[in-house]
Amino acid sequence: MNFSAMKKLIYIFFASWVCVTIQAQDLDENQPQDATAKDKIKAARVGLITQRLGLTSEQAEKFWPVYNEFTQKRADLKQQYRVAEKNINPNNPDPKQQQALVDLGLKLKEDELNLEKEYSGKLMSVITAQQMLNLRQAERDFRNIIINMLNNRRLQQQRKENFRDRNMKLREKKN
């Protein structure tokens, strides 16, 4: 078995294991998210991106610190908006606060674009242009995979609740 086939097999096994593990977790919406679940999601993301980009070990060694720094800074920008959004009272909206939130959102999008330009240059010194395009597609694909998994989990939870409710109604009718 050649290295490429073995790498794909390991990736498929790893991705399947993460998917099964995440699906198997029966977390209640009110419970705090499990740190190990976040670690598993992060590991699956690393696996997917590494596989999709076809990173060599030398590239991966240089790529991941830069990419992780970029994603952390991007997450910080998004967090700034979420914090500002929480400060607006939905029951008594202030037009000035709402305008400030719109302005902040535009500024943060501009900052995110500048951040992407800066880190695109840094990443392009490590990976090729094709790998950069593959990175963007891999990020979109991974986000869609996670959204689908969350939707599936939510549907399973709703089915369990519906089943439990039907059983309770049947028990009440018998009594």
Contact map, one row per residue, 1 for C-alpha under 8 A:
1110110000000000000000000000000000000000000000000000000000000000000000000000000000000000000000000000000000000000000000000000000000000000000000000000000000000000000000000000000
1111110000000000000000000000000000000000000000000000000000000000000000000000000000000000000000000000000000000000000000000000000000000000000000000000000000000000000000000000000
1111111000000000000000000000000000000000000000000000000000000000000000000000000000000000000000000000000000000000000000000000000000000000000000000000000000000000000000000000000
0111111100000000000000000000000000000000000000000000000000000000000000000000000000000000000000000000000000000000000000000000000000000000000000000000000000000000000000000000000
1111111110000000000000000000000000000000000000000000000000000000000000000000000000000000000000000000000000000000000000000000000000000000000000000000000000000000000000000000000
1111111111000000000000000000000000000000000000000000000000000000000000000000000000000000000000000000000000000000000000000000000000000000000000000000000000000000000000000000000
0011111111100000000000000000000000000000000000000010000000000000000000000000000000000000000000000000000000000000000000000000000000000000000000000000000000000000000000000000000
0001111111110000000000000000000000000000000000000010000000000000000000000000000000000000000000000000000000000000000000000000000000000000000000000000000000000000000000000000000
0000111111111000000000000000000000000000000000000000000000000000000000000000000000000000000000000000000000000000000000000000000000000000000000000000000000000000000000000000000
0000011111111100000000000000000000000000000000000000000000000000000000000000000000000000000000000000000000000000000000000000000000000000000000000000000000000000000000000000000
0000001111111110000000000000000000000000000000110010000000000000000000000000000000000000000000000000000000000000000000000000000000000000000000000000000000000000000000000000000
0000000111111111000000000000000000000000000000000000000000000000000000000000000000000000000000000000000000000000000000000000000000000000000000000000000000000000000000000000000
0000000011111111100000000000000000000000000000000000000000000000000000000000000000000000000000000000000000000000000000000000000000000000000000000000000000000000000000000000000
0000000001111111110000000000000000000000000100100000000000000000000000000000000000000000000000000000000000000000000000000000000000000000000000000000000000000000000000000000000
0000000000111111111000000000000000000000000100110000000000000000000000000000000000000000000000000000000000000000000000000000000000000000000000000000000000000000000000000000000
0000000000011111111100000000000000000000000000000000000000000000000000000000000000000000000000000000000000000000000000000000000000000000000000000000000000000000000000000000000
0000000000001111111110000000000000000000000000000000000000000000000000000000000000000000000000000000000000000000000000000000000000000000000000000000000000000000000000000000000
0000000000000111111111000000000000000001100100000000000000000000000000000000000000000000000000000000000000000000000000000000000000000000000000000000000000000000000000000000000
0000000000000011111111100000000000000000000000000000000000000000000000000000000000000000000000000000000000000000000000000000000000000000000000000000100000000000000000000000000
0000000000000001111111110000000000000000000000000000000000000000000000000000000000000000000000000000000000000000000000000000000000000000000000000000000000000000000000000000000
0000000000000000111111111000000000000000000000000000000000000000000000000000000000000000000000000000000000000000000000000000000000000000000000000000000000000000000000000000000
0000000000000000011111111000000000001001000000000000000000000000000000000000000000000000000000000000000000000000000000000000000000000000000000000000000000000000000000000000000
0000000000000000001111111100000000000000000000000000000000000000000000000000000000000000000000000000000000000000000000000000000000000000000000000000100010000000000000000000000
0000000000000000000111111100000000000000000000000000000000000000000000000000000000000000000000000000000000000000000000000000000000000000000000000000000000000000000000000000000
0000000000000000000011111110000000000000000000000000000000000000000000000000000000000000000000000000000000000000000000000000000000000000000000000000000000000000000000000000000
0000000000000000000000111111000000000000000000000000000000000000000000000000000000000000000000000000000000000000000000000000000000000000000000000000000000000000000000000000000
0000000000000000000000001111101010000000000000000000000000000000000000000000000000000000000000000000000000000000000000000000000000000000000000000000000000000000000000000000000
0000000000000000000000000111111000000000000000000000000000000000000000000000000000000000000000000000000000000000000000000000000000000000000000000000000000000000000000000000000
0000000000000000000000000011111100000000000000000000000000000000000000000000000000000000000000000000000000000000000000000000000000000000000000000000000000000000000000000000000
0000000000000000000000000001111100000000000000000000000000000000000000000000000000000000000000000000000000000000000000000000000000000000000000000000000000000000000000000000000
0000000000000000000000000011111110000000000000000000000000000000000000000000000000000000000000000000000000000000000000000000000000000000000000000000000000000000000000000000000
0000000000000000000000000000111111000000000000000000000000000000000000000000000000000000000000000000000000000000000000000000000000000000000000000000000000000000000000000000000
0000000000000000000000000010001111101100000000000000000000000000000000000000000000000000000000000000000000000000000000000000000000000000000000000000000000000000000000000000000
0000000000000000000000000000000111111100000000000000000000000000000000000000000000000000000000000000000000000000000000000000000000000000000000000000000000000000000000000000000
0000000000000000000000000000000011111110000000000000000000000000000000000000000000000000000000000000000000000000000000000000000000000000000000000000000000000000000000000000000
0000000000000000000000000000000001111111000000000000000000000000000000000000000000000000000000000000000000000000000000000000000000000000000000000000000000000000000000000000000
0000000000000000000001000000000011111111100000000000000000000000000000000000000000000000000000000000000000000000000000000000000000000000000000000000000000000000000000000000000
0000000000000000000000000000000011111111110000000000000000000000000000000000000000000000000000000000000000000000000000000000000000000000000000000000000000000000000000000000000
0000000000000000000000000000000000111111111000000000000000000000000000000000000000000000000000000000000000000000000000000000000000000000000000000000000000000000000000000000000
0000000000000000010001000000000000011111111100000000000000000000000000000000000000000000000000000000000000000000000000000000000000000000000000000000000000000000000000000000000
0000000000000000010000000000000000001111111110000000000000000000000000000000000000000000000000000000000000000000000000000000000000000000000000000000000000000000000000000000000
0000000000000000000000000000000000000111111111000000000000000000000000000000000000000000000000000000000000000000000000000000000000000000000000000000000000000000000000000000000
0000000000000000000000000000000000000011111111100000000000000000000000000000000000000000000000000000000000000000000000000000000000000000000000000000000000000000000000000000000
0000000000000110010000000000000000000001111111110000000000000000000000000000000000000000000000000000000000000000000000000000000000000000000000000000000000000000000000000000000
0000000000000000000000000000000000000000111111111000000000000000000000000000000000000000000000000000000000000000000000000000000000000000000001000000000000000000000000000000000
0000000000000000000000000000000000000000011111111100000000000000000000000000000000000000000000000000000000000000000000000000000000000000000000000000000000000000000000000000000
0000000000100110000000000000000000000000001111111110000000000000000000000000000000000000000000000000000000000000000000000000000000000000000000000000000000000000000000000000000
0000000000100010000000000000000000000000000111111111000000000000000000000000000000000000000000000000000000000000000000000000000000000000010001000000000000000000000000000000000
0000000000000000000000000000000000000000000011111111100000000000000000000000000000000000000000000000000000000000000000000000000000000010011000000000000000000000000000000000000
0000000000000000000000000000000000000000000001111111111000010000000000000000000000000000000000000000000000000000000000000000000000000000000000000000000000000000000000000000000
0000001100100000000000000000000000000000000000111111111000000000000000000000000000000000000000000000000000000000000000000000000000000000000000000000000000000000000000000000000
0000000000000000000000000000000000000000000000011111110000000000000000000000000000000000000000000000000000000000000000000000000000000110010000000000000000000000000000000000000
0000000000000000000000000000000000000000000000001111111000000000000000000000000000000000000000000000000000000000000000000000000000110110000000000000000000000000000000000000000
0000000000000000000000000000000000000000000000000111111100000000000000000000000000000000000000000000000000000000000000000000000000100000000000000000000000000000000000000000000
0000000000000000000000000000000000000000000000000110111111110000000000000000000000000000000000000000000000000000000000000000000000000000000000000000000000000000000000000000000
0000000000000000000000000000000000000000000000000000011111110000000000000000000000000000000000000000000000000000000000000000000000000000000000000000000000000000000000000000000
0000000000000000000000000000000000000000000000000000001111111000000000000000000000000000000000000000000000000000000000000000000000000000000000000000000000000000000000000000000
0000000000000000000000000000000000000000000000000000001111111100000000000000000000000000000000000000000000000000000000000000000000000000000000000000000000000000000000000000000
0000000000000000000000000000000000000000000000000000001111111110000000000000000000000000000000000000000000000000000000000000011000000000000000000000000000000000000000000000000
0000000000000000000000000000000000000000000000000100001111111111000000000000000000000000000000000000000000000000000000000000000000000000000000000000000000000000000000000000000
0000000000000000000000000000000000000000000000000000000011111111100000000000000000000000000000000000000000000000000000000000000000000000000000000000000000000000000000000000000
0000000000000000000000000000000000000000000000000000000001111111110000000000000000000000000000000000000000000000000000000000010000000000000000000000000000000000000000000000000
0000000000000000000000000000000000000000000000000000000000111111111000000000000000000000000000000000000000000000000000000010011000000000000000000000000000000000000000000000000
0000000000000000000000000000000000000000000000000000000000011111111100000000000000000000000000000000000000000000000000000000000000000000000000000000000000000000000000000000000
0000000000000000000000000000000000000000000000000000000000001111111110000000000000000000000000000000000000000000000000000000000000000000000000000000000000000000000000000000000
0000000000000000000000000000000000000000000000000000000000000111111111000000000000000000000000000000000000000000000000100110000000000000000000000000000000000000000000000000000
0000000000000000000000000000000000000000000000000000000000000011111111100000000000000000000000000000000000000000000000100010000000000000000000000000000000000000000000000000000
0000000000000000000000000000000000000000000000000000000000000001111111110000000000000000000000000000000000000000000000000000000000000000000000000000000000000000000000000000000
0000000000000000000000000000000000000000000000000000000000000000111111111000000000000000000000000000000000000000000000000000000000000000000000000000000000000000000000000000000
0000000000000000000000000000000000000000000000000000000000000000011111111100000000000000000000000000000000000000001100100000000000000000000000000000000000000000000000000000000
0000000000000000000000000000000000000000000000000000000000000000001111111110000000000000000000000000000000000000000000000000000000000000000000000000000000000000000000000000000
0000000000000000000000000000000000000000000000000000000000000000000111111111000000000000000000000000000000000000000000000000000000000000000000000000000000000000000000000000000
0000000000000000000000000000000000000000000000000000000000000000000011111111100000000000000000000000000000000000001000000000000000000000000000000000000000000000000000000000000
0000000000000000000000000000000000000000000000000000000000000000000001111111110000000000000000000000000000000001001000000000000000000000000000000000000000000000000000000000000
0000000000000000000000000000000000000000000000000000000000000000000000111111111000000000000000000000000000000000000000000000000000000000000000000000000000000000000000000000000
0000000000000000000000000000000000000000000000000000000000000000000000011111111100000000000000000000000000000000000000000000000000000000000000000000000000000000000000000000000
0000000000000000000000000000000000000000000000000000000000000000000000001111111110000000000000000000000000010011000000000000000000000000000000000000000000000000000000000000000
0000000000000000000000000000000000000000000000000000000000000000000000000111111111000000000000000000000000010000000000000000000000000000000000000000000000000000000000000000000
0000000000000000000000000000000000000000000000000000000000000000000000000011111111100000000000000000000000000000000000000000000000000000000000000000000000000000000000000000000
0000000000000000000000000000000000000000000000000000000000000000000000000001111111110000000000000000000000000000000000000000000000000000000000000000000000000000000000000000000
0000000000000000000000000000000000000000000000000000000000000000000000000000111111111000000000000000100110010000000000000000000000000000000000000000000000000000000000000000000
0000000000000000000000000000000000000000000000000000000000000000000000000000011111111100000000000000000000000000000000000000000000000000000000000000000000000000000000000000000
0000000000000000000000000000000000000000000000000000000000000000000000000000001111111110000000000000000000000000000000000000000000000000000000000000000000000000000000000000000
0000000000000000000000000000000000000000000000000000000000000000000000000000000111111111000000000000100000000000000000000000000000000000000000000000000000000000000000000000000
0000000000000000000000000000000000000000000000000000000000000000000000000000000011111111000000000000100000000000000000000000000000000000000000000000000000000000000000000000000
0000000000000000000000000000000000000000000000000000000000000000000000000000000001111111100000000000000000000000000000000000000000000000000000000000000000000000000000000000000
0000000000000000000000000000000000000000000000000000000000000000000000000000000000111111100000000000000000000000000000000000000000000000000000000000000000000000000000000000000
0000000000000000000000000000000000000000000000000000000000000000000000000000000000011111110011001100000000000000000000000000000000000000000000000000000000000000000000000000000
0000000000000000000000000000000000000000000000000000000000000000000000000000000000000111111111000000000000000000000000000000000000000000000000000000000000000000000000000000000
0000000000000000000000000000000000000000000000000000000000000000000000000000000000000001111110000000000000000000000000000000000000000000000000000000000000000000000000000000000
0000000000000000000000000000000000000000000000000000000000000000000000000000000000000000111110000000000000000000000000000000000000000000000000000000000000000000000000000000000
0000000000000000000000000000000000000000000000000000000000000000000000000000000000000000111111000000000000000000000000000000000000000000000000000000000000000000000000000000000
0000000000000000000000000000000000000000000000000000000000000000000000000000000000000001111111101100000000000000000000000000000000000000000000000000000000000000000000000000000
0000000000000000000000000000000000000000000000000000000000000000000000000000000000000001100111111100000000000000000000000000000000000000000000000000000000000000000000000000000
0000000000000000000000000000000000000000000000000000000000000000000000000000000000000000000011111110000000000000000000000000000000000000000000000000000000000000000000000000000
0000000000000000000000000000000000000000000000000000000000000000000000000000000000000000000001111111000000000000000000000000000000000000000000000000000000000000000000000000000
0000000000000000000000000000000000000000000000000000000000000000000000000000000000000001000011111111100000000000000000000000000000000000000000000000000000000000000000000000000
0000000000000000000000000000000000000000000000000000000000000000000000000000000000000001000011111111110000000000000000000000000000000000000000000000000000000000000000000000000
0000000000000000000000000000000000000000000000000000000000000000000000000000000000000000000000111111111000000000000000000000000000000000000000000000000000000000000000000000000
0000000000000000000000000000000000000000000000000000000000000000000000000000000000000000000000011111111100000000000000000000000000000000000000000000000000000000000000000000000
0000000000000000000000000000000000000000000000000000000000000000000000000000000010011000000000001111111110000000000000000000000000000000000000000000000000000000000000000000000
0000000000000000000000000000000000000000000000000000000000000000000000000000000000000000000000000111111111000000000000000000000000000000000000000000000000000000000000000000000
0000000000000000000000000000000000000000000000000000000000000000000000000000000000000000000000000011111111100000000000000000000000000000000000000000000000000000000000000000000
0000000000000000000000000000000000000000000000000000000000000000000000000000000010000000000000000001111111110000000000000000000000000000000000000000000000000000000000000000000
0000000000000000000000000000000000000000000000000000000000000000000000000000000010000000000000000000111111111000000000000000000000000000000000000000000000000000000000000000000
0000000000000000000000000000000000000000000000000000000000000000000000000000000000000000000000000000011111111100000000000000000000000000000000000000000000000000000000000000000
0000000000000000000000000000000000000000000000000000000000000000000000000000000000000000000000000000001111111110000000000000000000000000000000000000000000000000000000000000000
0000000000000000000000000000000000000000000000000000000000000000000000000000110010000000000000000000000111111111000000000000000000000000000000000000000000000000000000000000000
0000000000000000000000000000000000000000000000000000000000000000000000000000000000000000000000000000000011111111100000000000000000000000000000000000000000000000000000000000000
0000000000000000000000000000000000000000000000000000000000000000000000000000000000000000000000000000000001111111110000000000000000000000000000000000000000000000000000000000000
0000000000000000000000000000000000000000000000000000000000000000000000000000100000000000000000000000000000111111111000000000000000000000000000000000000000000000000000000000000
0000000000000000000000000000000000000000000000000000000000000000000000000100100000000000000000000000000000011111111100000000000000000000000000000000000000000000000000000000000
0000000000000000000000000000000000000000000000000000000000000000000000000000000000000000000000000000000000001111111110000000000000000000000000000000000000000000000000000000000
0000000000000000000000000000000000000000000000000000000000000000000000000000000000000000000000000000000000000111111111000000000000000000000000000000000000000000000000000000000
0000000000000000000000000000000000000000000000000000000000000000000001001100000000000000000000000000000000000011111111100000000000000000000000000000000000000000000000000000000
0000000000000000000000000000000000000000000000000000000000000000000001000000000000000000000000000000000000000001111111110000000000000000000000000000000000000000000000000000000
0000000000000000000000000000000000000000000000000000000000000000000000000000000000000000000000000000000000000000111111111000000000000000000000000000000000000000000000000000000
0000000000000000000000000000000000000000000000000000000000000000000000000000000000000000000000000000000000000000011111111100000000000000000000000000000000000000000000000000000
0000000000000000000000000000000000000000000000000000000000000000011001000000000000000000000000000000000000000000001111111110000000000000000000000000000000000000000000000000000
0000000000000000000000000000000000000000000000000000000000000000000000000000000000000000000000000000000000000000000111111111000000010000000000000000000000000000000000000000000
0000000000000000000000000000000000000000000000000000000000000000000000000000000000000000000000000000000000000000000011111111100000000000000000000000000000000000000000000000000
0000000000000000000000000000000000000000000000000000000000000000010000000000000000000000000000000000000000000000000001111111110000000000000000000000000000000000000000000000000
0000000000000000000000000000000000000000000000000000000000000010011000000000000000000000000000000000000000000000000000111111111000010000000000000000000000000000000000000000000
0000000000000000000000000000000000000000000000000000000000000000000000000000000000000000000000000000000000000000000000011111111110010000000000000000000000000000000000000000000
0000000000000000000000000000000000000000000000000000000000000000000000000000000000000000000000000000000000000000000000001111111100000000000000000000000000000000000000000000000
0000000000000000000000000000000000000000000000000000000000100110000000000000000000000000000000000000000000000000000000000111111100000000000000000000000000000000000000000000000
0000000000000000000000000000000000000000000000000000000000100010000000000000000000000000000000000000000000000000000000000011111110110000000000000000000000000000000000000000000
0000000000000000000000000000000000000000000000000000000000000000000000000000000000000000000000000000000000000000000000000001111111110000000000000000000000000000000000000000000
0000000000000000000000000000000000000000000000000000000000000000000000000000000000000000000000000000000000000000000000000001001111111000000000000000000000000000000000000000000
0000000000000000000000000000000000000000000000000000000000000000000000000000000000000000000000000000000000000000000000000000000111111100000000000000000000000000000000000000000
0000000000000000000000000000000000000000000000000000110000000000000000000000000000000000000000000000000000000000000000000000001111111110000000000000000000000000000000000000000
0000000000000000000000000000000000000000000000000000100000000000000000000000000000000000000000000000000000000000000000010011001111111111000000000000000000000000000000000000000
0000000000000000000000000000000000000000000000000000000000000000000000000000000000000000000000000000000000000000000000000000000011111111100000000000000000000000000000000000000
0000000000000000000000000000000000000000000000000001100000000000000000000000000000000000000000000000000000000000000000000000000001111111110000000000000000000000000000000000000
0000000000000000000000000000000000000000000000001001100000000000000000000000000000000000000000000000000000000000000000000000000000111111111000000000000000000000000000000000000
0000000000000000000000000000000000000000000000000000000000000000000000000000000000000000000000000000000000000000000000000000000000011111111100000000000000000000000000000000000
0000000000000000000000000000000000000000000000000000000000000000000000000000000000000000000000000000000000000000000000000000000000001111111110000000000000000000000000000000000
0000000000000000000000000000000000000000000000011001000000000000000000000000000000000000000000000000000000000000000000000000000000000111111111000000000000000000000000000000000
0000000000000000000000000000000000000000000000001000000000000000000000000000000000000000000000000000000000000000000000000000000000000011111111100000000000000000000000000000000
0000000000000000000000000000000000000000000000000000000000000000000000000000000000000000000000000000000000000000000000000000000000000001111111110000000000000000000000000000000
0000000000000000000000000000000000000000000000000000000000000000000000000000000000000000000000000000000000000000000000000000000000000000111111111000000000000000000000000000000
0000000000000000000000000000000000000000000010010000000000000000000000000000000000000000000000000000000000000000000000000000000000000000011111111100000000000000000000000000000
0000000000000000000000000000000000000000000000000000000000000000000000000000000000000000000000000000000000000000000000000000000000000000001111111110000000000000000000000000000
0000000000000000000000000000000000000000000000000000000000000000000000000000000000000000000000000000000000000000000000000000000000000000000111111111000000000000000000000000000
0000000000000000000000000000000000000000000000000000000000000000000000000000000000000000000000000000000000000000000000000000000000000000000011111111100000000000000000000000000
0000000000000000000000000000000000000000000000000000000000000000000000000000000000000000000000000000000000000000000000000000000000000000000001111111110000000000000000000000000
0000000000000000000000000000000000000000000000000000000000000000000000000000000000000000000000000000000000000000000000000000000000000000000000111111111000000000000000000000000
0000000000000000000000000000000000000000000000000000000000000000000000000000000000000000000000000000000000000000000000000000000000000000000000011111111100000000000000000000000
0000000000000000001000100000000000000000000000000000000000000000000000000000000000000000000000000000000000000000000000000000000000000000000000001111111110000000000000000000000
0000000000000000000000000000000000000000000000000000000000000000000000000000000000000000000000000000000000000000000000000000000000000000000000000111111111000000000000000000000
0000000000000000000000000000000000000000000000000000000000000000000000000000000000000000000000000000000000000000000000000000000000000000000000000011111111100000000000000000000
0000000000000000000000000000000000000000000000000000000000000000000000000000000000000000000000000000000000000000000000000000000000000000000000000001111111110000000000000000000
0000000000000000000000100000000000000000000000000000000000000000000000000000000000000000000000000000000000000000000000000000000000000000000000000000111111111000000000000000000
0000000000000000000000000000000000000000000000000000000000000000000000000000000000000000000000000000000000000000000000000000000000000000000000000000011111111100000000000000000
0000000000000000000000000000000000000000000000000000000000000000000000000000000000000000000000000000000000000000000000000000000000000000000000000000001111111110000000000000000
0000000000000000000000000000000000000000000000000000000000000000000000000000000000000000000000000000000000000000000000000000000000000000000000000000000111111111000000000000000
0000000000000000000000000000000000000000000000000000000000000000000000000000000000000000000000000000000000000000000000000000000000000000000000000000000011111111100000000000000
0000000000000000000000000000000000000000000000000000000000000000000000000000000000000000000000000000000000000000000000000000000000000000000000000000000001111111110000000000000
0000000000000000000000000000000000000000000000000000000000000000000000000000000000000000000000000000000000000000000000000000000000000000000000000000000000111111111000000000000
0000000000000000000000000000000000000000000000000000000000000000000000000000000000000000000000000000000000000000000000000000000000000000000000000000000000011111111100000000000
0000000000000000000000000000000000000000000000000000000000000000000000000000000000000000000000000000000000000000000000000000000000000000000000000000000000001111111110000000000
0000000000000000000000000000000000000000000000000000000000000000000000000000000000000000000000000000000000000000000000000000000000000000000000000000000000000111111111000000000
0000000000000000000000000000000000000000000000000000000000000000000000000000000000000000000000000000000000000000000000000000000000000000000000000000000000000011111111100000000
0000000000000000000000000000000000000000000000000000000000000000000000000000000000000000000000000000000000000000000000000000000000000000000000000000000000000001111111110000000
0000000000000000000000000000000000000000000000000000000000000000000000000000000000000000000000000000000000000000000000000000000000000000000000000000000000000000111111111000000
0000000000000000000000000000000000000000000000000000000000000000000000000000000000000000000000000000000000000000000000000000000000000000000000000000000000000000011111111100000
0000000000000000000000000000000000000000000000000000000000000000000000000000000000000000000000000000000000000000000000000000000000000000000000000000000000000000001111111110000
0000000000000000000000000000000000000000000000000000000000000000000000000000000000000000000000000000000000000000000000000000000000000000000000000000000000000000000111111111000
0000000000000000000000000000000000000000000000000000000000000000000000000000000000000000000000000000000000000000000000000000000000000000000000000000000000000000000011111111100
0000000000000000000000000000000000000000000000000000000000000000000000000000000000000000000000000000000000000000000000000000000000000000000000000000000000000000000001111111110
0000000000000000000000000000000000000000000000000000000000000000000000000000000000000000000000000000000000000000000000000000000000000000000000000000000000000000000000111111111
0000000000000000000000000000000000000000000000000000000000000000000000000000000000000000000000000000000000000000000000000000000000000000000000000000000000000000000000011111111
0000000000000000000000000000000000000000000000000000000000000000000000000000000000000000000000000000000000000000000000000000000000000000000000000000000000000000000000001111111
0000000000000000000000000000000000000000000000000000000000000000000000000000000000000000000000000000000000000000000000000000000000000000000000000000000000000000000000000111111
0000000000000000000000000000000000000000000000000000000000000000000000000000000000000000000000000000000000000000000000000000000000000000000000000000000000000000000000000011111
